[in-house]
Amino acid sequence: MSSVAKENYLKALFFLDQEEGTINVTALSKSLGVSKPTTTNMIKRLISEGWVSQEKYQPIQITEKGRLAAKRIIRKHRLTELFLHDIMGFAWDEVHEIAEQMEHIDSGQLFDRMDEMLGFPKEDPHGSPIPDKFGEMRVRAYHPLTTCKPGQQVVLKALKESEPELFQVLNQLHIKLGAIFKVIRIEPYDQTIVVEGPVHKAVSISQKVGQKLLVEAVNLC
């Protein structure tokens, strides 16, 4: 098994564990876009190397060794995204694919230097937490825009996912991290969220997009 394939599996395992609490072959194969037999074979190899464990008929468990390895991959990815964005001037929708390649570079010194140059940041350009060199990661208690009520004022702090289609919508609406909104109303027919702010007047945000916008309350009106 190539190191790239192993690292992709570890990262997917980590995110599924964080989001779902349990991991099964079906969900893992779907997240990676591979067949179940291929995933099953890979899991057996990862078990033999101590990255995951699994009792008979039980969900897959990522071990502490596997969790730490996954955080190191995520650290490289998110530091790269921030370096590309803040230092090299790439847009926030241009950094993900490049970081996907660079996260497999095996050089702790490179990423430690990158971390230092950036001032030891805690979040990437999309608001996701960056693990430090010891695997510690500060996770913020943000919530989806879809949970907000009319009259609530919020600030956009992070994106749940880095998807080209999501970036396209946000760029068209001129929405960036740090944007402050007041929820004006929620349309009864399709639950579209209508918000407005200092530079955004009556912007309509669909439920699908709203679920991926992670916000923090500014105050309640």
ZAROSE-451111 format. One line per 3 residues: their letters; for each residue x, y, z of C-alpha. Coordinates in nm, 2 decimals, decimal comma, padded with zeros to 4 digits. Example, Ala and Ser with C-alpha at 12.3 -4.5 7.8 and 13.67 -1.06 7.14 Angstrom:
% residues 2
as) 01,23:-00,45:00,78  01,37:-00,11:00,71 .
This chain:
% residues 221
mss) 00,00:00,00:00,00  00,14:00,34:-00,10  00,20:00,60:00,17 .
vak) -00,04:00,83:-00,01  -00,32:00,58:-00,01  -00,26:00,50:00,36 .
eny) -00,27:00,87:00,45  -00,58:00,93:00,25  -00,75:00,65:00,44 .
lka) -00,63:00,78:00,78  -00,76:01,13:00,70  -01,10:00,99:00,59 .
lff) -01,12:00,77:00,90  -01,04:01,06:01,13  -01,31:01,29:00,98 .
ldq) -01,57:01,01:00,99  -01,49:00,95:01,35  -01,52:01,32:01,43 .
eeg) -01,85:01,36:01,24  -02,03:01,03:01,29  -01,87:00,88:01,60 .
tin) -01,87:00,54:01,43  -01,70:00,42:01,12  -01,81:00,14:00,88 .
vta) -01,69:00,01:00,55  -01,98:00,15:00,36  -01,93:00,51:00,48 .
lsk) -01,56:00,49:00,44  -01,57:00,35:00,08  -01,83:00,62:-00,01 .
slg) -01,61:00,90:00,13  -01,31:00,78:-00,07  -01,50:00,68:-00,38 .
vsk) -01,37:00,32:-00,38  -01,53:-00,02:-00,37  -01,62:-00,20:-00,05 .
ptt) -01,38:-00,49:-00,12  -01,09:-00,25:-00,18  -01,18:-00,07:00,15 .
tnm) -01,20:-00,40:00,34  -00,85:-00,50:00,22  -00,71:-00,16:00,31 .
ikr) -00,86:-00,18:00,66  -00,70:-00,52:00,71  -00,36:-00,36:00,63 .
lis) -00,42:-00,06:00,85  -00,51:-00,30:01,14  -00,19:-00,49:01,09 .
egw) 00,01:-00,16:01,12  -00,18:-00,05:01,43  -00,36:00,25:01,27 .
vsq) -00,71:00,11:01,33  -00,87:-00,18:01,52  -01,19:-00,37:01,47 .
eky) -01,37:-00,64:01,67  -01,58:-00,89:01,48  -01,91:-00,74:01,37 .
qpi) -01,82:-00,41:01,53  -01,75:-00,06:01,38  -01,40:00,03:01,28 .
qit) -01,20:00,22:01,55  -00,92:00,45:01,47  -00,64:00,41:01,73 .
ekg) -00,45:00,68:01,91  -00,16:00,61:01,68  -00,38:00,65:01,38 .
rla) -00,55:00,96:01,51  -00,21:01,13:01,57  -00,09:01,04:01,22 .
akr) -00,42:01,18:01,07  -00,37:01,50:01,26  -00,02:01,54:01,12 .
iir) -00,16:01,50:00,77  -00,43:01,75:00,84  -00,18:01,99:00,99 .
khr) 00,03:01,98:00,67  -00,28:02,03:00,45  -00,42:02,33:00,64 .
lte) -00,08:02,50:00,69  -00,03:02,47:00,32  -00,37:02,62:00,25 .
lfl) -00,30:02,92:00,47  00,05:02,97:00,33  -00,08:02,97:-00,02 .
hdi) -00,36:03,21:00,08  -00,18:03,45:00,31  00,18:03,45:00,17 .
mgf) 00,14:03,36:-00,20  -00,19:03,54:-00,26  -00,40:03,24:-00,38 .
awd) -00,78:03,28:-00,34  -00,95:03,06:-00,08  -01,11:02,85:-00,35 .
evh) -00,77:02,78:-00,51  -00,57:02,63:-00,23  -00,74:02,29:-00,15 .
eia) -00,62:02,09:-00,45  -00,26:02,21:-00,41  -00,27:02,13:-00,04 .
eqm) -00,40:01,78:-00,13  -00,07:01,71:-00,30  00,16:01,88:-00,05 .
ehi) 00,01:01,71:00,25  00,20:01,39:00,15  00,54:01,55:00,17 .
dsg) 00,74:01,39:00,44  00,93:01,68:00,59  00,84:01,80:00,94 .
qlf) 01,10:02,07:00,92  00,93:02,22:00,61  00,59:02,25:00,78 .
drm) 00,74:02,36:01,11  00,91:02,65:00,93  00,59:02,73:00,75 .
dem) 00,40:02,73:01,08  00,66:02,97:01,22  00,65:03,21:00,92 .
lgf) 00,27:03,23:00,96  00,29:03,31:01,33  00,17:02,97:01,46 .
pke) -00,19:03,01:01,33  -00,49:02,83:01,48  -00,71:02,82:01,17 .
dph) -00,68:02,78:00,79  -00,84:03,01:00,53  -01,17:02,83:00,56 .
gsp) -01,19:02,86:00,94  -01,09:02,49:01,01  -00,86:02,43:01,31 .
ipd) -00,49:02,36:01,25  -00,33:02,10:01,47  00,00:02,20:01,63 .
kfg) 00,32:01,98:01,59  00,21:01,78:01,89  -00,14:01,70:01,75 .
emr) -00,32:01,95:01,97  -00,61:02,12:01,79  -00,85:02,39:01,92 .
vra) -01,20:02,31:01,80  -01,45:02,59:01,82  -01,82:02,54:01,90 .
yhp) -01,96:02,69:01,58  -02,30:02,60:01,45  -02,47:02,59:01,11 .
ltt) -02,65:02,90:00,98  -02,96:02,67:00,95  -02,99:02,66:01,33 .
ckp) -03,04:03,03:01,36  -03,37:03,21:01,42  -03,50:03,53:01,27 .
gqq) -03,36:03,83:01,45  -03,03:03,66:01,54  -02,71:03,83:01,44 .
vvl) -02,41:03,60:01,36  -02,06:03,61:01,21  -01,94:03,36:00,96 .
kal) -01,65:03,18:01,12  -01,58:02,86:00,91  -01,70:02,64:00,63 .
kes) -01,80:02,28:00,70  -01,65:02,16:00,37  -01,42:02,29:00,10 .
epe) -01,62:02,23:-00,22  -01,58:02,41:-00,55  -01,96:02,45:-00,59 .
lfq) -01,98:02,61:-00,24  -01,70:02,85:-00,31  -01,87:02,94:-00,64 .
vln) -02,19:03,03:-00,46  -02,02:03,23:-00,19  -01,80:03,42:-00,44 .
qlh) -02,11:03,51:-00,64  -02,27:03,64:-00,32  -01,95:03,82:-00,21 .
ikl) -01,95:03,63:00,12  -01,63:03,57:00,30  -01,52:03,46:00,65 .
gai) -01,59:03,74:00,90  -01,91:03,85:00,73  -02,17:03,96:00,98 .
fkv) -02,54:03,89:00,91  -02,87:03,94:01,07  -03,13:03,67:01,00 .
iri) -03,43:03,85:00,86  -03,66:03,57:00,79  -03,68:03,20:00,70 .
epy) -03,91:03,13:00,40  -04,18:02,88:00,50  -04,19:02,70:00,17 .
dqt) -03,83:02,58:00,13  -03,66:02,71:00,45  -03,44:02,95:00,25 .
ivv) -03,27:03,19:00,49  -03,28:03,56:00,41  -03,00:03,76:00,58 .
egp) -02,87:04,11:00,55  -02,56:04,29:00,68  -02,34:04,60:00,64 .
vhk) -02,25:04,51:00,29  -02,51:04,25:00,21  -02,87:04,35:00,16 .
avs) -03,14:04,08:00,15  -02,92:03,78:00,05  -03,11:03,45:00,01 .
isq) -02,92:03,14:00,13  -03,05:02,79:00,06  -03,07:02,52:00,32 .
kvg) -02,80:02,32:00,15  -02,56:02,61:00,16  -02,67:02,73:00,51 .
qkl) -02,58:02,39:00,65  -02,22:02,44:00,55  -02,18:02,79:00,68 .
lve) -02,06:02,77:01,04  -02,14:03,08:01,25  -02,11:03,22:01,59 .
avn) -02,37:03,44:01,76  -02,28:03,81:01,79  -02,59:03,90:01,99 .
lc) -02,96:03,82:02,00  -03,22:04,08:01,90 .
